[in-house]
Amino acid sequence: MSAAAPIATLEHMLATAIDVARPENCLPRFLPTPPKHGRTYVIGAGKAAAVMARTLEAHWTGPLSGIVVTRYGYEVDCAQIEILQAAHPVPDENSLEAARRIQAVAQQATADDLVIMLISGGGSSLLCLPATGITLKEKQHIHDALLHSGANIREMNCVRRHLSAIKGGHLAQACAPARVHNLIISDVPGDHLIDIASGPTVADPTTCADALRIIDRYNVPVSAQVRAHLEKGHYETPKPTAAAFKRVKSQLIATAQQSLTAAAEVAQQHGYQSLILGDAIEGESREVAKVLAGIAHSIVRYQQPLGAPCVLLSGGETTVTVRTKGQGGPNVEFLLGALLALQGNAQVYGLAADTDGVDGSMEVAGAWFDPQSLQKAWDQGLNPQQFLDNNDAHRFFALLKQQAITGPTHTNVNDFRALLITPPNQPLL
């Protein structure tokens, strides 16, 4: 089989990676057993929460009631479950109101009841109930500082949990003694439950001391009062031995690895070998780009670790330490770093995007490049290195008209990165 057009193949792979993680395609087979005598409450938070709720309604045979919160613009109509909207990636007043209302629903549940918790990426911002002594304004500043600090998602969510009255297992305590069934779409490297939406209904093994070390490591500004509470352990989260977790069950219904595997199958169908480098790759986006570009160079020169035509796939969550006024965006910064490292290699094409349709703070999933992109930039008077130095990769690819725009996908299994290597002398398509 001859290899298909590179950019079309990459776009097909991204679309497939997103589709297998959509709630309507992955949630129905994970439904819990209905309660024998009690009621079924539905609560949830995340970019996929509204579509998860709609899918649950479509496949559940009995009555449901409850509330979920999703990102602005990600709402869908539901018949029995109320859909709220709030801000992401920094919480707002509606995040606070949503958290209060969802906590109130949880507190209604009795030992005979079932609480279905719908969790997906973005929940940390959408479900915001600051711990005692923390204002929403300070919580917003801390969220924003963490996002621009270079901290990875585990570090960010450790801090968020310990400054919250609802995350880090606190919501599970509100649900007790009801049975809780978590249905989770993972957007974090390693699929650690406590880090997905900061784990509102799972036990937290980390401590206030861990959170304080992260705050100090990245110079995150907090008030003297918050620091004192952390130092004294006043913001401690519920631990795995707590009674609230005895009736909690968690199921991962979609993960990055599943999406990468589906994309690899598409690559095979189009005539490309595939190599999944990992679903949990982290680090500064531009540094990860150098490593993956180096592997692509090795394939071009030595046919190692595999020969062309092939695709290198990876997922996880890289980070951008924003030091300028640029918009950041880990996927586009990765892609611009790879473009520079490859220096217009005639055999290498790339696409990187966030599976939720939003890369960083921009309503753009990501971007793509081909072997002509670097020269195209120079011909337009653009200096790619300056754009990278300014954390301004979104604008760079917008000027090249090489953005990947999906709109809201209603799911989130985080980064999708693909470098496609064609055989030598293949015409550019």
CORMO-V865833 format. One record per backbone hydrogen bond with DSSP energy under -0.5 kcal/mol. NH is the residue of the N-H (numbers start at 0). CO is the residue of the C=O. Records with the same first field share a line. If there is no record, write none. Layout:
NH = CO, CO
This chain:
3 = 269
8 = 4
9 = 5
10 = 6
11 = 7
12 = 8
13 = 9
14 = 10
15 = 11
16 = 12
17 = 13
18 = 14
19 = 15
20 = 17
21 = 18
22 = 409
24 = 21
25 = 21, 22
26 = 22
29 = 26
30 = 27
37 = 111
40 = 38, 113
41 = 64
42 = 115
43 = 66
44 = 117
45 = 68
46 = 120
48 = 45
51 = 47
52 = 48
53 = 49
54 = 50
55 = 51
56 = 52
57 = 53
58 = 54, 55
59 = 55
64 = 39
65 = 79
66 = 41
67 = 81
68 = 43
69 = 83
71 = 85
73 = 70
81 = 65
83 = 67, 81
85 = 69
94 = 91
95 = 91
96 = 92
97 = 93
98 = 94
99 = 95
100 = 96
101 = 97
102 = 98
103 = 99
104 = 100
105 = 101
106 = 102
107 = 103, 104
108 = 104, 105
112 = 109
113 = 38
114 = 178
115 = 40, 113
116 = 114, 180
117 = 42, 115
118 = 116, 182
119 = 44
122 = 119
124 = 121
125 = 121
126 = 122
127 = 94, 125
128 = 126
130 = 162
133 = 130
138 = 134
139 = 135
140 = 136
141 = 137
142 = 138
143 = 139
144 = 140
145 = 141
146 = 142
147 = 143
148 = 145
149 = 145
150 = 145
155 = 151
156 = 152
157 = 153
158 = 154
159 = 155
160 = 156
161 = 157
162 = 158, 159
163 = 160
164 = 128
167 = 197
168 = 198
169 = 166
170 = 165, 199
171 = 199
172 = 168
173 = 169
174 = 170
175 = 171
177 = 174
178 = 112
179 = 246
180 = 114
181 = 179, 248
182 = 116, 180
183 = 181, 250
184 = 118
185 = 183, 253
190 = 187
191 = 188
194 = 191
195 = 191, 192
196 = 194
197 = 194
198 = 195
201 = 198
203 = 237
204 = 202
210 = 206
211 = 207
212 = 208
213 = 209
214 = 210
215 = 211
216 = 212
217 = 213
218 = 215
219 = 214
220 = 218
226 = 222
227 = 223
228 = 224
229 = 225
230 = 226
231 = 227
232 = 229
233 = 228
234 = 228
235 = 232
237 = 167
241 = 238
244 = 241
245 = 242
247 = 244
248 = 179
250 = 181
252 = 183, 250
253 = 183
258 = 254
259 = 255
260 = 256
261 = 257
262 = 258
263 = 259
264 = 260
265 = 261
266 = 262
267 = 263
268 = 264
269 = 265
270 = 267
271 = 266
272 = 308
274 = 310
276 = 274, 312
277 = 312
280 = 314
282 = 316
284 = 318
286 = 283
287 = 283
288 = 284
289 = 285
290 = 286
291 = 287
292 = 288
293 = 289
294 = 290
295 = 291
296 = 292
297 = 293
298 = 294
299 = 295
300 = 296
301 = 297
302 = 297, 298
303 = 297
308 = 420
309 = 420
310 = 272
311 = 418
312 = 274, 310
313 = 416
314 = 277
315 = 414
316 = 280
318 = 282
321 = 319
322 = 320
325 = 389
327 = 390
332 = 328
333 = 329
334 = 330
335 = 331
336 = 332
337 = 333
338 = 334
339 = 335
340 = 336
341 = 337
342 = 338
343 = 338
344 = 341
347 = 344
348 = 419
349 = 368
350 = 417
351 = 366
352 = 415
353 = 364
354 = 413
356 = 353
358 = 361, 363
359 = 357
360 = 326
361 = 358
363 = 361
364 = 403
365 = 403
366 = 351
367 = 401
368 = 349
372 = 369
375 = 371
376 = 372
377 = 373
378 = 374
379 = 375
380 = 377
381 = 376
383 = 381
385 = 382
386 = 382
387 = 383
388 = 384
389 = 385
390 = 387
391 = 386
393 = 327
395 = 391
396 = 392
397 = 393
398 = 394
399 = 395
400 = 396, 397
401 = 396
403 = 365
404 = 402
405 = 403
408 = 355
414 = 315
415 = 352
416 = 313
417 = 350
418 = 311
419 = 348, 417
420 = 309
421 = 346, 419
425 = 422
